[in-house]
Amino acid sequence: METELSPFPITLTPAAVGQVKRMMTKQAKTGAALRLGVKGGGCSGFEYVIRFEEIAKPIDLRTEIDGLTVLCDAKSAVYLQGATFDYTGNLIGGGFKFTNPNVARNCGCGTSFFPKEIAS
C-alpha cells in the first residue's frame, strides 16, 4: 500500500525535473521513479539519498510531477518537509542540490547535514 502525502514534502524545481528526466532517458530508466530521502551517515549525521527505483515500498509517499514519479519514505519526509530539490548546470557548484529548512548545519562538502530538533 502506498501513501500520498498532501502536499508532498519536497518541492522539485522545473530544472531538477528536466535534468532527472534527461538522465532517466540516457540511462534507460524511463519506467523508474526518482527516490529522494535521507539516511544516517556522512560527516554531519545524515546524508541525502538520490536514486532511481523500479519498485515503491509500502512506507513510501509519492507524487507525480510532469510525468515523473517521485518517492520519499515517511521517515525521510520528516527531515525533508519544506525542502526544495534543484538543479543548476553551473560549472562551479553545479548539479543537484537540496535547500532544506530542517538543517542546523551542513558539512563542508554539502552532502551531509545535522538536523534541527524535529518535534515528534
TAGIMO-V458106 format. One line per field, one symbol per residue. phi: phi as a letter, one per 40 degrees, with the letter a starting at -180 (. if undefined). A space follows every 10 residues. Layout:
phi=???
//
This chain:
phi=.bbbcbcdcb cbcdcccccc cccccccfbc ccbcbbabac igcbhbbcbb acbcbcbdcc caabbfgbcb baccccdccb dgcbbbbbcd cbgchcacbb ccccabcccg cbabcccccc
//
